[in-house]
């Protein structure tokens, strides 16, 4: 109940911000591309070991991840292609950030565990979205989940800002894969299986 109220407030505020950004002339797809570029920059900065900078940039990139949809709705530019482009580029964006951490860990000889955590996080992140896409393709609405993209961005950004990326990766590795299982259970329940 409380999370629903918070989500409604966030959506309302995003709608207002989307209207303002929409007046600048930036299209939703342009915002999506800017977000991808910023996430690539996050990956590069993380690969260099500048975790605090990477965390700050990730929060900035996260704003663009939220704004593209808000601008699309506020300006009446919601399209199927835009939604698919956003979903695909969000997956690339996550891969760029986790890939940057992977580069850092391999360069710093951090051992096998951080590399495996990066792998588990990217697999879990991709599958969270994949289960939703498959459910929607089967005609089932699926928006629930413990760790959707906004939560993943916040956890990773905080871990980077605290210069504790391994802690964030542990949490994300567990939480994303639990979210996959949760969504599968929700699909099973909704489909009456």
Secondary structure, DSSP 8 states (H G I E B T S, - for coil): -HHHHHHHHHHHHHHHHHHHHHTTT--HHHHHHHHHHHHHHHHHHHHTT-HHHHHHHHHHHHHHHHHHHHHHHHHT---HHHHHHHHHHHHHHHHHHHHHHHHHHHHTT--HHHHHHHHHHHHHHHHHHHHHHHHHHTT------TT-HHHHHHHHHHHHHTT-HHHHHHHHHHHHHHHHHHHHHHHHHHHT-
